Every structure is written in structure tokens, then in C-alpha cells.
Amino acid sequence: QVQLVESGGGLVQAGGSLRVSCAASGRTFSTYVMGWFRQAPGKEREFTAAISWSGGSTWYADSVKGRFTISRDNAKNTVYLQMNSLKPEDTAVYYCAAVYSVGMDGIKDKMKYDYWGQGTQVTVSS
């Protein structure tokens, strides 16, 4: 069992930066693949970024690659998503997710993730 709590969302102007955080409750945090998904009004929840348990591998959606950076601090049981050069299209609720066992073909599949946070709102104004 894992509990995830996101924080750090807010309102930011286009071109600005924001870092959202996800705190996990378990001591086994380091063994999980962690992902960020986002959901805009009227749209399906979509993959944004993910990071392996060791932090050695990362994956990004094409729409955010080069602008967003995912990282994790296992000592703090926390994963981060640094968002730079934000665009209005990035406006969404951002959800943290965790999965203990997932194949490479499932990293970007929201259906494969076992645990989810409550989400944090990110709004980018033009």
C-alpha cells in the first residue's frame, strides 16, 4: 500500500516555471516506477513523464520533452516534475502515480499504475 500526495501546483504565466512534488508514504518508494500524468478539462488523462526506481531511466511525452524534467529523491520518498517554458496547453490537473511491477511497454499506460495521488492544479496563463 502506497499513499501519494501532490503539491506545488498553482498559477503561472506562460514562459514561466513551476515544480510540482509528490510525496510517498512507503519505505519501498525506491522500488517503484513513478509517473506523472495530466488531465485537462474534457480530455483523457495522459502520460507526461516517468522515472525508473533508480532514477537512471526517464521517459517523456513528446509534448513536454525538452521542457519538463522528472527526478526523484528516494531519501525523501519524493518525486518531482520541474516544468519550464510553460505553455497554456500545459494547463491541467497533474497526478502522481506509482507502479511496482511494469514492463517497458507499460510505462506510459495509465492503466498499469497501481497508486494515484489526488492531483494538483497547474494553470498557465497567456
C-alpha positions, 0 to 999 in steps of 0.5 A: 500500500502506497499513499501519494500526495501532490503539491506545488501546483498553482498559477503561472504565466506562460514562459514561466516555471513551476515544480510540482512534488509528490510525496510517498508514504512507503519505505519501498518508494525506491522500488517503484516506477513513478509517473506523472500524468495530466488531465485537462478539462474534457480530455483523457488523462495522459502520460507526461513523464516517468522515472525508473526506481533508480532514477537512471531511466526517464521517459517523456511525452513528446509534448513536454520533452525538452521542457519538463524534467522528472527526478526523484529523491528516494531519501525523501520518498519524493518525486518531482516534475520541474516544468519550464517554458510553460505553455497554456496547453500545459494547463491541467490537473497533474497526478502522481502515480506509482507502479511496482511491477511494469514492463517497458511497454507499460510505462506510459499506460495509465492503466498499469499504475497501481497508486494515484495521488489526488492531483494538483492544479497547474494553470498557465496563463497567456 
